[in-house]
Amino acid sequence: MEDKTIKLTEYGVNETHKLTAGLSLARVVATSHQQYTIVTDQGQFQAQVAGRLLNFATDAADFPTVGDWVQVRLPENQTDVATIERLNDRKTVFLRKTAGRRSAAQLVAANIDWLLLCMALDANFNVRRLERYLAIAAASGAQSAIVLTKADKTTQLAEQLTAVVEVSGDAKVIVCDATRTAGMAELTAFMQPALTYAFLGSSGVGKTTLINHLMGTSSLATAAVRKTDDHGRHTTTARQLVKLPNGSLVIDTPGMRELGLLDADLDTTFADITELAKDCRFNDCTHRQEPGCAVQQAVADGQLSEARLASYRQLQAEQSNNQLRGKARENAKIDRMFGGKKQMKAFMKEVRRKRK
């Protein structure tokens, strides 16, 4: 049922959010194909982007996403559509490379206080994937915590926790078992009113199940994982922000089969390797076969695992390739734009010549 008693203070509003005269402040709580659901102090509305914003938008980051604070022109009738006139500055933003071969950025959510990186403790457990999530989360500006789900599915919890702690850095690690009431206690106590939490993870890790438990309902659809490999199906197809009974705000995101890197913070996520590299003989050491490589020496001494170093190299190479493709794509876009202007200029010159 539509909430007609909305208070933006419950949605994290503060004095830093700008407001232009004649417009109302709103927060985007759902998106679908450039159609938006917003909440304001006057209630909940459907909204669309003003034509002025559409004309000046050059990529996905110029459009609102879930969690954004926007300035809107409200309709006289609540059943009519509001118009998003301005997009306020983002405090934090989580984005990834679009799926497939393109190297464009895809917005996932904005103005997040905490990114909750979910990984299941069943057969889908993968520390290397967790490193990828940590690297992208570190670049978002939000704080990160690791949520290990499906604790009832493992008989090796101690070993798995050790593996996670080895790569987690300063991120808090929370273990959940949604099959027991007490299994959600740590996560429930962690989440605070008016703060925004985004649940991120691959399909089947149980993000939506966790949120349903936190909400005390089953309003968000879930589906069973495949028995063959514990991989899940996409049951969340659109991002949405919901308010929990304890006042926390959560964003449920679609499961991500592919989480490509564009601007991940690898130095923070792999701080152990970054620190070791300071003692390498060469500043541009690739940590492969160079003499005097402190990183390779740490591997030889058993201080650093070969698997972690290989993961670092892989993510570093992937991000570099994606950035190069993105730059080439942007250059091609500029060339087409200026090429079109030159053609138009030549055409108009020819028209003027014929008129003489």
C-alpha contacts under 8 A as a table, 3 or more apart, distances in Angstrom:
res1	aa1	res2	aa2	distance
2	E	44	Q	7.01
3	D	6	I	6.12
3	D	43	G	6.71
3	D	44	Q	6.79
4	K	42	Q	7.50
4	K	43	G	5.00
4	K	44	Q	7.00
5	T	41	D	7.80
5	T	43	G	6.69
6	I	10	E	7.84
6	I	39	V	7.19
6	I	40	T	6.80
6	I	41	D	5.62
6	I	42	Q	7.22
6	I	43	G	5.76
6	I	44	Q	7.78
7	K	10	E	5.60
7	K	11	Y	7.19
7	K	40	T	7.32
7	K	41	D	5.35
8	L	11	Y	4.89
8	L	12	G	6.63
8	L	13	V	5.62
8	L	26	A	7.76
8	L	39	V	7.61
8	L	40	T	6.37
8	L	41	D	5.92
9	T	12	G	5.37
9	T	13	V	4.96
9	T	14	N	7.18
9	T	194	A	7.39
10	E	13	V	7.32
10	E	193	P	7.60
10	E	194	A	5.30
10	E	247	G	6.93
11	Y	27	R	7.69
11	Y	194	A	5.53
11	Y	195	L	7.75
11	Y	243	K	7.94
11	Y	249	L	7.06
12	G	194	A	4.84
12	G	195	L	6.26
12	G	196	T	7.60
13	V	17	H	7.01
14	N	17	H	6.10
15	E	18	K	7.86
17	H	69	W	7.60
17	H	88	N	7.16
18	K	88	N	6.77
19	L	23	L	6.82
19	L	24	S	6.96
19	L	25	L	6.34
19	L	71	Q	6.53
20	T	23	L	5.66
20	T	24	S	7.82
20	T	71	Q	7.39
22	G	73	R	7.51
23	L	71	Q	5.86
23	L	72	V	5.38
23	L	73	R	5.24
23	L	74	L	7.58
24	S	40	T	7.39
24	S	71	Q	5.48
24	S	72	V	5.21
24	S	73	R	6.34
24	S	74	L	7.09
25	L	40	T	6.35
25	L	69	W	7.14
25	L	70	V	6.01
25	L	71	Q	4.77
25	L	72	V	6.34
26	A	38	I	6.03
26	A	39	V	5.41
26	A	40	T	4.67
26	A	41	D	7.82
26	A	69	W	5.79
26	A	70	V	5.34
26	A	71	Q	6.09
26	A	72	V	6.79
27	R	38	I	5.40
27	R	39	V	5.46
27	R	40	T	6.88
27	R	67	G	6.27
27	R	68	D	5.69
27	R	69	W	4.56
27	R	70	V	6.05
28	V	31	T	7.53
28	V	36	Y	6.70
28	V	37	T	5.91
28	V	38	I	4.45
28	V	39	V	6.67
28	V	64	P	7.48
28	V	65	T	6.74
28	V	66	V	5.18
28	V	67	G	5.37
28	V	68	D	5.41
28	V	69	W	6.51
28	V	70	V	7.33
28	V	241	L	7.95
29	V	36	Y	7.63
29	V	37	T	5.68
29	V	38	I	5.54
29	V	39	V	6.98
29	V	66	V	5.35
29	V	67	G	6.11
29	V	240	Q	5.46
29	V	241	L	4.65
29	V	242	V	7.17
30	A	36	Y	5.74
30	A	37	T	5.03
30	A	38	I	7.17
30	A	65	T	7.75
30	A	66	V	5.57
30	A	238	A	7.65
30	A	239	R	6.00
30	A	240	Q	4.36
30	A	241	L	6.31
31	T	34	Q	6.50
31	T	35	Q	5.71
31	T	36	Y	4.58
31	T	37	T	6.41
31	T	65	T	6.61
31	T	66	V	6.40
31	T	238	A	6.97
31	T	239	R	6.51
31	T	240	Q	7.02
32	S	35	Q	5.18
32	S	36	Y	6.48
32	S	238	A	6.63
34	Q	48	Q	6.88
34	Q	49	V	7.52
35	Q	46	Q	7.37
35	Q	47	A	6.28
35	Q	48	Q	5.54
35	Q	49	V	7.99
36	Y	46	Q	5.72
36	Y	47	A	4.99
36	Y	48	Q	6.12
37	T	44	Q	7.19
37	T	45	F	5.87
37	T	46	Q	4.62
37	T	47	A	5.98
38	I	44	Q	5.73
38	I	45	F	5.43
38	I	46	Q	6.27
38	I	47	A	6.76
39	V	42	Q	7.88
39	V	43	G	5.86
39	V	44	Q	4.45
39	V	45	F	6.46
40	T	43	G	5.19
40	T	44	Q	6.14
40	T	45	F	7.93
44	Q	78	Q	7.98
45	F	78	Q	6.59
45	F	79	T	7.38
45	F	80	D	7.79
45	F	81	V	6.68
45	F	82	A	6.49
46	Q	80	D	7.52
46	Q	81	V	5.25
46	Q	82	A	6.18
47	A	81	V	5.06
47	A	82	A	4.43
47	A	83	T	5.50
47	A	84	I	6.60
48	Q	81	V	6.96
48	Q	82	A	6.47
48	Q	83	T	5.25
48	Q	84	I	5.98
49	V	53	L	6.56
49	V	54	L	6.82
49	V	83	T	5.73
49	V	84	I	4.72
49	V	85	E	6.73
50	A	53	L	5.47
50	A	54	L	6.52
50	A	83	T	5.69
50	A	84	I	5.57
50	A	85	E	5.46
51	G	54	L	4.92
51	G	55	N	6.15
52	R	55	N	5.24
52	R	56	F	6.57
52	R	85	E	7.75
53	L	56	F	5.34
53	L	57	A	6.04
53	L	85	E	7.01
53	L	86	R	7.54
54	L	57	A	5.26
57	A	60	A	7.77
57	A	62	D	5.26
57	A	63	F	7.05
58	T	62	D	6.67
59	D	62	D	5.80
59	D	63	F	7.72
60	A	63	F	5.66
60	A	105	A	6.99
60	A	106	Q	6.35
60	A	107	L	6.66
61	A	64	P	7.52
61	A	105	A	7.64
61	A	106	Q	7.51
61	A	107	L	6.34
63	F	87	L	7.89
64	P	68	D	6.05
64	P	70	V	7.73
64	P	87	L	6.78
65	T	68	D	5.70
65	T	107	L	6.78
65	T	108	V	7.02
65	T	109	A	5.84
65	T	110	A	6.63
66	V	108	V	7.42
66	V	109	A	5.12
66	V	110	A	6.30
66	V	239	R	6.63
66	V	240	Q	6.35
66	V	241	L	6.73
66	V	251	I	7.82
67	G	109	A	5.89
67	G	110	A	4.87
67	G	111	N	5.62
67	G	112	I	7.09
67	G	241	L	7.00
68	D	87	L	7.50
68	D	88	N	7.42
68	D	90	R	6.98
68	D	109	A	7.65
68	D	110	A	5.48
68	D	111	N	6.27
69	W	87	L	6.58
69	W	88	N	5.60
69	W	89	D	7.87
69	W	90	R	7.74
70	V	84	I	6.59
70	V	85	E	7.56
70	V	86	R	5.71
70	V	87	L	4.63
70	V	88	N	5.48
71	Q	84	I	6.00
71	Q	85	E	5.79
71	Q	86	R	4.98
71	Q	87	L	6.41
71	Q	88	N	7.27
72	V	82	A	6.60
72	V	83	T	5.39
72	V	84	I	4.38
72	V	85	E	5.34
72	V	86	R	6.92
73	R	82	A	5.84
73	R	83	T	5.13
73	R	84	I	6.50
73	R	85	E	6.81
74	L	81	V	7.66
74	L	82	A	4.78
74	L	83	T	6.62
75	P	78	Q	6.48
75	P	80	D	5.97
75	P	81	V	6.43
75	P	82	A	5.52
76	E	80	D	7.61
77	N	80	D	5.48
78	Q	81	V	7.63
84	I	87	L	7.64
90	R	93	V	6.62
90	R	110	A	6.48
90	R	111	N	5.83
91	K	110	A	7.44
91	K	111	N	5.15
91	K	112	I	7.73
91	K	141	G	7.59
92	T	110	A	5.67
92	T	111	N	4.71
92	T	112	I	5.94
92	T	113	D	7.70
92	T	140	S	5.71
92	T	141	G	5.05
92	T	142	A	5.89
93	V	107	L	7.64
93	V	108	V	7.80
93	V	109	A	6.06
93	V	110	A	4.29
93	V	111	N	6.07
93	V	112	I	7.01
93	V	140	S	5.18
93	V	141	G	6.95
93	V	142	A	7.74
94	F	107	L	6.38
94	F	108	V	5.59
94	F	109	A	5.43
94	F	110	A	6.16
94	F	136	I	7.79
94	F	137	A	7.04
94	F	139	A	7.96
94	F	140	S	5.08
95	L	105	A	6.38
95	L	106	Q	5.44
95	L	107	L	4.49
95	L	108	V	5.26
95	L	109	A	7.23
95	L	136	I	7.90
95	L	140	S	7.58
96	R	105	A	5.64
96	R	106	Q	5.34
96	R	107	L	6.73
96	R	108	V	7.33
96	R	136	I	7.54
96	R	259	L	6.23
96	R	260	G	5.78
96	R	261	L	6.15
96	R	262	L	6.59
97	K	102	R	7.86
97	K	103	S	5.84
97	K	104	A	5.71
97	K	105	A	4.69
97	K	106	Q	5.77
97	K	259	L	6.80
97	K	260	G	4.68
97	K	261	L	5.79
97	K	262	L	5.86
98	T	102	R	6.46
98	T	103	S	6.37
98	T	104	A	5.73
98	T	105	A	5.77
98	T	106	Q	5.35
98	T	260	G	7.03
99	A	102	R	7.17
99	A	258	E	6.22
99	A	259	L	7.54
99	A	260	G	7.17
102	R	325	R	7.77
102	R	326	G	7.77
103	S	262	L	7.67
103	S	322	N	5.48
103	S	323	Q	7.18
103	S	325	R	5.94
103	S	326	G	4.95
103	S	329	R	7.92
104	A	326	G	6.14
105	A	262	L	7.28
107	L	110	A	7.96
108	V	239	R	7.77
108	V	253	T	7.57
109	A	112	I	7.17
109	A	198	A	7.69
109	A	251	I	7.89
111	N	196	T	7.47
112	I	115	L	6.92
112	I	142	A	6.03
112	I	195	L	7.82
112	I	196	T	5.15
112	I	197	Y	6.00
112	I	198	A	6.64
113	D	142	A	5.27
113	D	143	Q	6.22
113	D	195	L	6.06
113	D	196	T	5.16
113	D	197	Y	6.04
114	W	142	A	5.50
114	W	143	Q	4.78
114	W	144	S	5.49
114	W	145	A	7.14
114	W	195	L	7.88
114	W	196	T	6.43
114	W	197	Y	4.77
114	W	198	A	6.47
115	L	137	A	6.93
115	L	142	A	6.44
115	L	143	Q	6.15
115	L	144	S	4.77
115	L	145	A	6.34
115	L	197	Y	5.78
115	L	198	A	5.00
115	L	199	F	6.31
115	L	200	L	7.09
116	L	144	S	6.01
116	L	145	A	5.06
116	L	146	I	5.71
116	L	147	V	6.16
116	L	197	Y	6.66
116	L	198	A	5.87
116	L	199	F	4.86
116	L	200	L	6.09
117	L	130	L	7.81
117	L	133	Y	6.94
117	L	134	L	7.72
117	L	144	S	7.16
117	L	145	A	6.19
117	L	146	I	4.77
117	L	147	V	5.76
117	L	199	F	6.25
117	L	200	L	5.08
117	L	201	G	5.96
118	C	146	I	6.06
118	C	147	V	4.68
118	C	148	L	5.81
118	C	149	T	6.76
118	C	199	F	6.75
118	C	200	L	5.81
118	C	201	G	4.92
118	C	202	S	7.83
118	C	205	V	6.57
118	C	206	G	7.91
118	C	207	K	6.89
119	M	124	N	7.79
119	M	125	F	6.45
119	M	126	N	7.76
119	M	130	L	7.40
119	M	146	I	7.65
119	M	147	V	6.40
119	M	148	L	5.07
119	M	149	T	6.01
119	M	201	G	6.33
119	M	202	S	7.59
119	M	205	V	5.71
120	A	123	A	7.87
120	A	124	N	6.13
120	A	125	F	5.58
120	A	148	L	5.56
120	A	149	T	4.53
120	A	150	K	5.58
120	A	151	A	7.66
120	A	205	V	4.90
120	A	206	G	7.40
121	L	124	N	6.88
121	L	125	F	5.24
121	L	148	L	6.36
121	L	149	T	5.98
121	L	150	K	5.59
121	L	151	A	5.82
121	L	153	K	6.42
121	L	154	T	5.87
121	L	157	L	7.65
121	L	160	Q	7.65
122	D	125	F	5.77
122	D	150	K	6.69
122	D	151	A	7.80
122	D	153	K	5.29
122	D	154	T	5.78
122	D	230	D	7.02
123	A	229	D	6.45
123	A	230	D	5.85
124	N	205	V	7.87
124	N	229	D	7.07
124	N	230	D	5.79
124	N	231	H	6.45
126	N	129	R	5.45
126	N	130	L	6.54
127	V	130	L	4.91
127	V	131	E	6.39
127	V	163	A	7.09
127	V	164	V	6.53
127	V	167	V	7.85
128	R	131	E	5.16
128	R	132	R	6.68
128	R	308	R	7.68
128	R	311	S	6.54
129	R	132	R	5.12
129	R	133	Y	6.51
130	L	133	Y	5.08
130	L	134	L	6.13
131	E	134	L	5.05
131	E	135	A	6.17
131	E	167	V	6.86
131	E	168	S	7.94
131	E	269	T	7.05
131	E	311	S	7.98
132	R	135	A	5.24
132	R	136	I	6.49
132	R	259	L	7.75
132	R	315	L	7.33
133	Y	136	I	5.34
133	Y	137	A	6.00
133	Y	259	L	7.74
134	L	137	A	5.01
134	L	138	A	5.99
134	L	144	S	7.73
134	L	168	S	7.65
134	L	269	T	6.16
135	A	138	A	5.27
135	A	139	A	6.85
135	A	264	A	5.13
135	A	265	D	5.00
135	A	266	L	5.28
135	A	268	T	7.32
135	A	269	T	5.24
136	I	139	A	5.46
136	I	140	S	6.78
136	I	261	L	6.90
136	I	263	D	7.18
136	I	264	A	4.34
136	I	265	D	6.22
137	A	140	S	5.23
137	A	141	G	7.56
137	A	142	A	7.12
137	A	143	Q	7.89
137	A	144	S	6.73
137	A	264	A	7.43
137	A	265	D	7.85
138	A	141	G	6.48
138	A	142	A	7.27
138	A	143	Q	7.66
138	A	144	S	7.49
138	A	264	A	6.93
138	A	265	D	5.50
138	A	268	T	6.92
138	A	269	T	7.06
139	A	263	D	6.82
139	A	264	A	5.32
139	A	265	D	4.99
143	Q	171	A	7.95
144	S	171	A	5.65
144	S	172	K	7.38
145	A	171	A	4.91
145	A	172	K	4.75
145	A	173	V	6.00
145	A	174	I	7.48
146	I	168	S	7.79
146	I	171	A	6.56
146	I	172	K	6.06
146	I	173	V	4.74
146	I	174	I	6.08
147	V	173	V	6.04
147	V	174	I	4.81
147	V	175	V	5.93
147	V	176	C	7.02
148	L	151	A	7.21
148	L	173	V	7.36
148	L	174	I	6.06
148	L	175	V	4.77
148	L	176	C	5.96
149	T	175	V	6.26
149	T	176	C	4.91
149	T	177	D	6.17
149	T	178	A	7.72
149	T	205	V	6.60
149	T	206	G	6.68
150	K	153	K	5.49
150	K	154	T	7.59
150	K	176	C	6.41
150	K	177	D	5.23
150	K	178	A	6.88
150	K	205	V	7.72
150	K	206	G	7.57
151	A	154	T	5.81
151	A	157	L	7.40
151	A	175	V	6.84
151	A	176	C	6.01
151	A	177	D	4.99
152	D	177	D	5.99
152	D	179	T	7.42
154	T	157	L	6.11
156	Q	159	E	5.52
156	Q	160	Q	6.20
157	L	160	Q	5.09
157	L	161	L	5.99
158	A	161	L	5.18
158	A	162	T	6.28
159	E	162	T	5.15
159	E	163	A	6.36
160	Q	163	A	5.10
160	Q	164	V	6.24
161	L	164	V	5.08
161	L	165	V	6.08
162	T	165	V	5.22
162	T	166	E	6.27
163	A	166	E	5.30
163	A	167	V	7.05
164	V	167	V	5.56
164	V	168	S	5.90
165	V	168	S	5.01
165	V	169	G	7.13
165	V	173	V	7.73
166	E	169	G	7.30
167	V	269	T	7.67
167	V	270	F	7.84
168	S	171	A	5.49
168	S	172	K	7.76
168	S	173	V	7.90
168	S	269	T	7.81
169	G	269	T	7.09
174	I	186	E	6.77
174	I	187	L	6.58
175	V	183	G	7.80
175	V	186	E	7.56
175	V	187	L	7.89
176	C	183	G	5.26
176	C	184	M	5.58
176	C	186	E	7.62
176	C	187	L	7.23
177	D	180	R	5.96
177	D	182	A	7.99
177	D	183	G	4.41
177	D	184	M	6.33
178	A	181	T	6.98
178	A	183	G	5.84
178	A	184	M	6.18
178	A	209	T	7.50
178	A	210	L	6.67
178	A	213	H	7.34
179	T	183	G	7.12
180	R	183	G	4.97
180	R	184	M	7.32
181	T	184	M	6.06
181	T	185	A	7.36
182	A	185	A	5.23
183	G	186	E	7.38
184	M	187	L	5.56
184	M	188	T	6.12
184	M	213	H	7.97
185	A	188	T	5.14
185	A	189	A	6.12
186	E	189	A	5.29
186	E	190	F	6.22
187	L	190	F	5.05
187	L	191	M	6.55
188	T	191	M	5.62
188	T	214	L	7.00
189	A	192	Q	7.60
191	M	195	L	7.70
191	M	197	Y	7.94
191	M	248	S	6.23
192	Q	195	L	5.95
192	Q	246	N	7.45
192	Q	247	G	7.03
192	Q	248	S	5.40
193	P	246	N	6.18
193	P	247	G	4.12
193	P	248	S	4.17
193	P	249	L	7.28
194	A	247	G	5.81
194	A	248	S	5.23
194	A	249	L	6.21
195	L	248	S	5.62
195	L	249	L	5.90
196	T	248	S	6.53
196	T	249	L	4.61
196	T	250	V	5.64
196	T	251	I	7.48
197	Y	248	S	7.65
197	Y	249	L	6.08
197	Y	250	V	4.70
197	Y	251	I	6.19
198	A	250	V	5.61
198	A	251	I	4.54
198	A	252	D	6.34
198	A	253	T	7.40
199	F	207	K	6.24
199	F	250	V	7.29
199	F	251	I	6.19
199	F	252	D	5.62
199	F	253	T	6.48
200	L	207	K	7.32
200	L	252	D	7.55
200	L	253	T	6.29
200	L	255	G	7.33
201	G	205	V	6.56
201	G	207	K	7.25
201	G	255	G	5.85
201	G	256	M	6.28
202	S	205	V	6.18
202	S	232	G	7.79
202	S	255	G	4.52
202	S	256	M	4.56
202	S	257	R	5.70
203	S	206	G	7.76
203	S	231	H	6.44
203	S	232	G	4.50
203	S	233	R	5.70
203	S	234	H	5.93
203	S	254	P	7.47
203	S	255	G	4.04
203	S	256	M	6.09
203	S	257	R	6.68
204	G	207	K	7.76
204	G	223	A	7.96
204	G	224	A	7.45
204	G	225	V	5.60
204	G	230	D	7.11
204	G	231	H	5.49
204	G	232	G	3.52
204	G	233	R	6.26
204	G	234	H	7.85
204	G	255	G	7.36
205	V	231	H	7.93
205	V	232	G	7.19
206	G	209	T	5.12
206	G	210	L	6.23
207	K	210	L	5.24
207	K	211	I	6.42
207	K	252	D	7.18
208	T	211	I	5.03
208	T	212	N	6.12
208	T	220	L	6.49
208	T	221	A	7.33
208	T	222	T	6.45
208	T	236	T	7.62
208	T	252	D	6.69
209	T	212	N	5.09
209	T	213	H	6.31
209	T	220	L	7.91
209	T	222	T	6.65
210	L	213	H	5.19
210	L	214	L	6.25
211	I	214	L	4.94
211	I	215	M	6.04
211	I	250	V	7.81
211	I	252	D	7.70
212	N	215	M	5.00
212	N	216	G	5.96
212	N	217	T	5.33
212	N	218	S	5.19
212	N	219	S	6.73
212	N	220	L	6.40
213	H	216	G	4.97
213	H	217	T	6.48
213	H	218	S	7.58
214	L	217	T	7.96
214	L	244	L	6.72
214	L	245	P	7.81
215	M	218	S	7.96
215	M	244	L	5.35
215	M	245	P	6.23
218	S	221	A	7.14
221	A	235	T	6.31
221	A	236	T	7.22
222	T	235	T	5.74
222	T	236	T	7.80
223	A	232	G	7.63
223	A	233	R	6.82
223	A	235	T	6.37
224	A	232	G	6.85
224	A	233	R	7.60
225	V	230	D	5.31
225	V	231	H	5.48
225	V	232	G	4.25
225	V	233	R	6.51
226	R	229	D	6.03
226	R	230	D	5.13
226	R	231	H	5.62
226	R	232	G	6.12
226	R	233	R	7.94
227	K	230	D	5.56
227	K	231	H	8.00
233	R	255	G	7.93
234	H	237	T	6.54
234	H	254	P	6.57
234	H	255	G	5.92
235	T	254	P	7.34
235	T	255	G	7.92
236	T	239	R	7.48
236	T	252	D	7.47
236	T	253	T	6.56
236	T	254	P	4.71
236	T	255	G	6.95
237	T	253	T	7.70
237	T	254	P	5.34
238	A	253	T	6.74
238	A	254	P	6.29
239	R	251	I	6.71
239	R	252	D	5.79
239	R	253	T	4.89
239	R	254	P	6.67
240	Q	251	I	5.51
240	Q	252	D	5.88
240	Q	253	T	7.23
241	L	249	L	6.63
241	L	250	V	5.50
241	L	251	I	4.40
241	L	252	D	6.79
242	V	249	L	5.71
242	V	250	V	5.47
242	V	251	I	6.50
243	K	247	G	6.03
243	K	248	S	5.84
243	K	249	L	4.58
243	K	250	V	6.45
244	L	247	G	5.25
244	L	248	S	5.27
244	L	249	L	6.12
244	L	250	V	7.34
245	P	248	S	7.43
256	M	259	L	6.20
260	G	319	Q	7.87
261	L	264	A	5.90
261	L	315	L	7.47
261	L	318	E	6.82
261	L	319	Q	5.10
261	L	322	N	7.10
262	L	319	Q	5.37
262	L	320	S	7.90
262	L	322	N	6.04
262	L	323	Q	5.97
263	D	319	Q	7.16
263	D	323	Q	7.99
264	A	319	Q	7.58
265	D	268	T	5.74
265	D	269	T	6.51
266	L	269	T	5.07
266	L	270	F	5.75
266	L	271	A	7.93
266	L	312	Y	7.62
266	L	315	L	7.92
266	L	316	Q	7.34
267	D	270	F	5.28
267	D	271	A	5.47
267	D	274	T	5.94
268	T	271	A	4.94
270	F	273	I	5.47
270	F	274	T	6.27
270	F	312	Y	7.10
271	A	274	T	4.87
271	A	275	E	5.94
272	D	275	E	5.25
272	D	276	L	6.26
273	I	276	L	5.05
273	I	277	A	6.05
273	I	295	V	6.60
273	I	309	L	7.63
274	T	277	A	5.15
274	T	278	K	6.84
275	E	278	K	5.57
275	E	279	D	7.84
276	L	279	D	5.87
276	L	280	C	7.35
276	L	294	A	5.91
276	L	295	V	5.62
276	L	298	A	7.87
277	A	280	C	5.15
277	A	285	C	7.81
277	A	293	C	7.51
277	A	294	A	6.09
277	A	295	V	5.93
278	K	283	N	7.80
278	K	294	A	7.98
279	D	293	C	7.55
279	D	294	A	5.67
280	C	283	N	6.84
280	C	285	C	6.80
280	C	292	G	5.79
280	C	293	C	4.61
280	C	294	A	4.84
280	C	295	V	7.22
281	R	285	C	7.61
281	R	291	P	7.27
281	R	292	G	5.03
281	R	293	C	6.21
281	R	294	A	7.78
282	F	285	C	5.18
282	F	292	G	7.72
282	F	293	C	7.74
285	C	288	R	7.83
285	C	290	E	6.66
285	C	293	C	7.09
286	T	289	Q	7.87
286	T	290	E	7.42
287	H	290	E	6.60
287	H	293	C	6.01
287	H	294	A	7.96
287	H	295	V	6.06
287	H	296	Q	6.05
288	R	293	C	7.97
288	R	296	Q	7.08
289	Q	293	C	7.76
290	E	293	C	5.91
293	C	296	Q	5.51
293	C	297	Q	6.31
294	A	297	Q	4.95
294	A	298	A	6.17
295	V	298	A	5.10
295	V	299	V	6.48
295	V	304	L	7.83
296	Q	299	V	5.02
296	Q	300	A	6.26
297	Q	300	A	4.96
297	Q	301	D	6.11
298	A	301	D	5.01
298	A	302	G	6.15
298	A	303	Q	5.02
298	A	304	L	5.45
299	V	302	G	5.14
299	V	303	Q	5.87
299	V	304	L	4.69
299	V	305	S	5.78
299	V	306	E	6.13
300	A	303	Q	7.70
301	D	304	L	7.71
302	G	305	S	6.65
304	L	308	R	7.22
304	L	309	L	7.49
305	S	308	R	5.38
305	S	309	L	6.57
306	E	309	L	5.14
306	E	310	A	6.08
307	A	310	A	5.05
307	A	311	S	6.15
308	R	311	S	5.02
308	R	312	Y	6.24
309	L	312	Y	5.06
309	L	313	R	6.29
310	A	313	R	5.13
310	A	314	Q	6.11
311	S	314	Q	5.10
311	S	315	L	6.18
312	Y	315	L	5.36
312	Y	316	Q	6.01
313	R	316	Q	5.06
313	R	317	A	6.09
314	Q	317	A	5.26
314	Q	318	E	6.10
315	L	318	E	5.02
315	L	319	Q	6.04
316	Q	319	Q	5.34
316	Q	320	S	6.21
317	A	320	S	5.13
317	A	321	N	6.18
318	E	321	N	5.23
318	E	322	N	6.16
319	Q	322	N	5.11
319	Q	323	Q	6.07
320	S	323	Q	5.19
320	S	324	L	6.23
321	N	324	L	5.15
321	N	325	R	6.22
322	N	325	R	5.10
322	N	326	G	6.02
323	Q	326	G	4.97
323	Q	327	K	6.10
324	L	327	K	5.11
324	L	328	A	6.18
325	R	328	A	5.07
325	R	329	R	6.06
326	G	329	R	5.03
326	G	330	E	6.17
327	K	330	E	5.07
327	K	331	N	6.12
328	A	331	N	5.06
328	A	332	A	6.12
329	R	332	A	5.13
329	R	333	K	6.22
330	E	333	K	4.99
330	E	334	I	6.28
331	N	334	I	5.08
331	N	335	D	6.13
332	A	335	D	4.98
332	A	336	R	6.16
333	K	336	R	5.18
333	K	337	M	6.19
334	I	337	M	5.02
334	I	338	F	6.15
335	D	338	F	5.31
335	D	339	G	5.69
336	R	339	G	4.94
336	R	340	G	5.96
337	M	340	G	5.24
337	M	341	K	6.44
338	F	341	K	4.93
338	F	342	K	6.20
339	G	342	K	5.14
339	G	343	Q	6.28
340	G	343	Q	5.11
340	G	344	M	6.18
341	K	344	M	5.07
341	K	345	K	6.06
342	K	345	K	5.03
342	K	346	A	6.16
343	Q	346	A	5.13
343	Q	347	F	6.07
344	M	347	F	4.95
344	M	348	M	6.13
345	K	348	M	5.24
345	K	349	K	6.13
346	A	349	K	5.04
346	A	350	E	6.23
347	F	350	E	5.13
347	F	351	V	6.28
348	M	351	V	4.95
348	M	352	R	6.21
349	K	352	R	5.22
349	K	353	R	6.20
350	E	353	R	4.99
350	E	354	K	6.29
351	V	354	K	5.28
351	V	355	R	6.39
352	R	355	R	5.17
352	R	356	K	6.64
353	R	356	K	5.49
